[in-house]
Amino acid sequence: MMEQIHNFDEPVLRRGSDCKKYDAAVCGPDMLPMWIADTDFKAPQPVIDALMQRMSDGVYGYPVVSKEFRAAVAYWEKTRFHWDIPESAVEFVPGVIPGVICAVRALSHPGDQVVIHTPCYPPFRDMASHNGRILLRNELKVKNGQYQIDFEDLEQKLSDVRTKLFILCNPQNPTGRVFTREELEKIGELCLRHHVFVLSDEIHGDLTYRGHTHIPFGSISKELAENSVTFVNPSKTFNTAGFRTAAFVALNPQIKAAVHEAVLDNKGIGENLCGTVATIAAYRHGAYYADQMMEYLEGNLDIVCAALEKTDKIKIVRPEGTYLLWLDCRGLNMTQSQLKAFFEQKAKLLLNDGLTFGPEGEGFMRMNIATQRCNVEEAMRRLLRAVEEI
Ligand SMILES: Cc1ncc(COP(=O)(O)O)c(C=O)c1O
C-alpha cells in the first residue's frame, strides 16, 4: 500500500464555522487563537472517507455501541501501547470529562476526597466542587528542569481515610509531563496500599515527543488494571472532539458496570453515530497520521523554544507530550489580569489563563501549538515584539 502523507500545513477555514476556538466572542478578527485543546488540522483522510460514506446513506437513527467500536479501541491500545485488553473491557462514554464525572459519582460519595496533580485541567476542579467531592492538590514542582511528583505529599494525601480516588492525567495537562514507568508504578503502589481507586485520563496518550513513551496505567500490572478505569478519546489526536465520543476501559467487570450505569442514568448522553464511525476509522487507519502529526508538532515546539531563548521574561519547561505549552510568564512582573490583557491586547494572542488551572498557575498562560507552522511563527513574532515594547 502506498504510504499516506498528511499535509499539516494545509490551511483550514475555521472562523465562522461555529468553532469554539475561533468564534468565541473574545476572538476578534486580528486575534490568533491558541487556547482550547483542539487542532487546526483536517482529520485523517480515512476518517473523512468513512464519514462521507456513512452520511451518504441518509438514515441517521439511534446508533448502538458497535462491536467494532470496542474492537477498534482495543486494537489501538494494543498496537500503539502494547496493552492487550479484551473488547468486553471497553465501553462508550460521550467524552472523557463526562466519563470521569460518572465514574466519580459511581465510585465515591459526597464528602469524599479526590487527589489530583496540580496545576490541573479546570473541569477536574469543577467536577469536584459540583459533585460535593473535596479536591486535594498534589502540586507538580519543577526540579532538574522537569515537573516532578512530590511523593511524600502524595502519600500523605492518599493515606487519609477520606481519600477514595486519585485522578491521574497522563500525559499531564497543562505541564506536558509524560510519567515514566517507575513513577506510574510508585503511584499505583501507593494507591493500592491506601485503598484509593485510580481514574486515568489518557486523552493525550498519543501525543508524546521523541524520547518519551506513553504507558497506559492499566498496562503495568493486573492489580493496577483492576484498580483503575482508563479514559481515552481519539479527539485530541484526530481532531474529532465535535463528535462527543470517547471510551473507557475497565478490567474489573463490577467497576465497569457501575460506571456504565452512571452514564446510562444520565439520559441524553447516548452514542453518537458520527463519533462511532470516526473513532473506528481513526483507530483502525490513523496511525500514520498520529506519527506524522507528532513530528510536525515537534517542529512547532522547536520554534517556540528557540523564540523564547531570545527573552528572559517568558520561560518554558519543554513538554514531553501534548500540544499544550505551559508558559511561565512571571518574569513579566504583571498581575494575572495585566498578563491576560498583555497577551490579548498587545500580542493579539488568545491563550488560556493559567490561573484557571489553579493557584499554581498564577503568572502562567497555556498555549496550544497544534496549528499550521506559519501561525506558530507569527505568534512568536507577535509575542517577542510585544515583550520588546513593554
Ligand atoms: C486532560 C483532558 N481531559 C479531558 C479533556 C476533554 O475531554 P472530552 O472532550 O472527551 O470530555 C481534555 C480537553 O482538553 C483534556 O485536556
The ligand as a Gaussian input file, in Angstrom:
#p B3LYP/6-31G(d) Opt

LIG

0 1
 C       -6.805000      16.210000      30.248000
 C       -8.062000      16.370000      29.474000
 N       -9.094000      15.569000      29.735000
 C      -10.250000      15.675000      29.063000
 C      -10.423000      16.636000      28.087000
 C      -11.739000      16.763000      27.399000
 O      -12.219000      15.539000      27.032000
 P      -13.629000      15.331000      26.391000
 O      -13.823000      16.370000      25.329000
 O      -13.571000      13.951000      25.836000
 O      -14.641000      15.456000      27.500000
 C       -9.355000      17.477000      27.774000
 C       -9.510000      18.519000      26.745000
 O       -8.768000      19.446000      26.658000
 C       -8.149000      17.338000      28.489000
 O       -7.101000      18.113000      28.235000

